[in-house]
Amino acid sequence: MKDQWDFDTEVLNRGAYINGDTSTPETAPIYMTTAFNVEDLDALYERYANKDFCYNRNRNPNRRALGELMSYVENGEESVVCSSGMAAISTAVLAMANQNAKIVSSDTLYGETLEVFDDILKIYGVETTYVDFTNPDAVRNAVNDETTIVYTETVSNPMISVADIEKIAKIAHDHGALLIVDNTFVTAVGYRPLDHGADLVVNSLTKFANGHSDAVCGSVTGRSELMKKIYHFQILLGTTADPVSSWMVQRGMRTMSLRVERQMENAAKLAEFFHKSPYVRKAMHPSLESHPQHELALSMFGSGERCTGMLSIYLPEDMDKLQEFMRRLKLVHYAMTLGGFRTTIAHPVSSSHYDMPKEEREKIGITDGLLRISVGIENINDLVADFTHALEVYEEQ
Ligand SMILES: Cc1ncc(COP(=O)(O)O)c(C=O)c1O
């Protein structure tokens, strides 16, 4: 047997496996491989039995590491890490919705989540009833023994309303339904829905969790019995996150507490500033006494400075002035994302709720003057100065 192969062959094989102990790097490496080699079929079966790595879509070390981190922070037994927040939401909901399932959902959610219910699940006979989740009686009236899933966001996008997770979990469980909660706007730093009765928690890790606006990723966390089915669906639907995004989100999450605490604190201060501004028609943040769920938010999150890094404001419905306001901002930029370290603004009518008919979106308060603000970790005085200057546009006739 030759111990040297042709140059063209050697180039494919030299350095394929790393010599030396690689078990304790200070930072985990990125496993950019679609598969792991095995010596023979016995070794392959052993990997199956140990849930070891064979093929990337089924298992990857970076995805597994991030899953472990998510299970810890959300206090669940297991997690799956998905290619986006939407991948996490659709995988969880498809896995949990049986044929002709009935969903009771909050009427103010991220627009594309509503589209999963209306444009995908409906085709398969799944019916969704929308109600105002800030009113537990409305939820109680809508949920019955036929309900399969109750779905809400902890703090909703973009109306910043707060859902009473404990009450809603009780209503769902009284009727044998599962409660799925999207915790993207709050993160586990602010609130852990599983500790308060939710059965599954979904997160867009693209947002506050990663916090650097450079990776798209999502997760579902819950007890093993449910996660088993969700994992099975994930493999078949192919909604797994890639190794680089998984690694980047894991890195971003190392500083999640520091960032999110500061973002939440800045958001409360900025909300107070907008609340007092003569040019802002209304500011919405749970820290404000004027917010309809202020008391509930205090009881859920502990303090007004620990609610969410998101807030929304209504500006006068003059589109030219709104555009001028946006152009005047120097530090704050428009971005169709949220949760990053820099403060960004978005116009829900032109982005997350662009496809929703005008009458429907106006019914839930999404009007032309609504701006959603994702607050970053800047010095608060600089943020206030930037918004003060931009708001002066409304002073000019
Ligand atoms: C509350 C909420 N959930 C889910 C998503 C979807 O996340 P992704 O863009 O990572 O798919 C978003 C996106 O903005 C969101 O705001």
The ligand as an ORCA input file, in Angstrom:
! r2SCAN-3c Opt
* xyz 0 1
  C     -41.398     40.162     17.935
  C     -40.732     39.552     16.752
  N     -40.781     38.230     16.569
  C     -40.205     37.642     15.498
  C     -39.554     38.388     14.539
  C     -38.943     37.696     13.347
  O     -37.558     37.583     13.514
  P     -36.553     37.312     12.316
  O     -36.476     38.563     11.505
  O     -35.282     36.924     13.004
  O     -37.120     36.195     11.510
  C     -39.468     39.762     14.684
  C     -38.788     40.580     13.682
  O     -38.699     41.774     13.777
  C     -40.075     40.370     15.821
  O     -40.045     41.699     16.005
*
